[in-house]
Amino acid sequence: MLGTDFTTGSPNWLDLGSPDTGVAAAFYDAVLGWEFVSAGPEAGGYGFFQVDGKTVAALGPLTDEGATSAWMQHFMSPDIQATTAAVREGGGTVRMEPMDVMGEGWLAQYTDPQGAEFACWQPGKTGGLQLTSADNALVWTELHVADPVADIAFYSGLFGWRSAEMPAPGMMYRVLSTAEGDQQDASFGGAAPFMGEGEGERARWVPYFMAADVDATVTAAKSNGGSVVMPATDLPEVGRIAWLADPAGAVFALLKPDPRM
């Protein structure tokens, strides 16, 4: 499960691009109890979502014309220039070349060969998220693409990720782990194939936030302008999950892990 001792390929940052950061900040405060803290006037409206003073995610305004609101998963790169070259060699697209973010670290943004957008963060003064695998913090991240096996091979070329098959109803789920340590202990997310042609079946990474009460959080989301993408349901040996969308349509998920796991 996710920690904050980041190694190559670890999810180490997460941010939301929104057309109205004020509305987004109010929504996530009401639903997940997040406090929004501005990064300062030089940051162009960017800031941090915090729980008990610890950063769990970030928020900024959309800057590209025609962009839609979405969560962006970042993975730790010890050498972002080398990662950028590997993205190109592996068939991915570089959407934003590596840039130094005011000495805090280096950032680059990419699209994988099947269309899922992601980013990399090479730590500088800022190492990454300060709280994970706790209530109202990132606990899992999930890749949804047409061909998970092919896409996992792409990411393994970048980060050395390992994967393990886990049969699930109607599909084969694949648990993803970083290259170092015990494979189960190093797991941080999973990959799943598209399950149909319904709305939401597009290539993307979906963040899961831990919820003490999934159903109560779903109710809070609906009461504050969000919508339900997938109703709360129990998954054997996983826990209780739900998929939601915030008022601008950015999709995220909730997970209350099975305490036996």
Summary of the structure (lengths in Angstrom):
residues: 261
radius of gyration: 17.2
end to end distance: 10.9
largest distance: 49.3
contacts: 850
relative contact order: 0.17
helix: 18%
strand: 44%
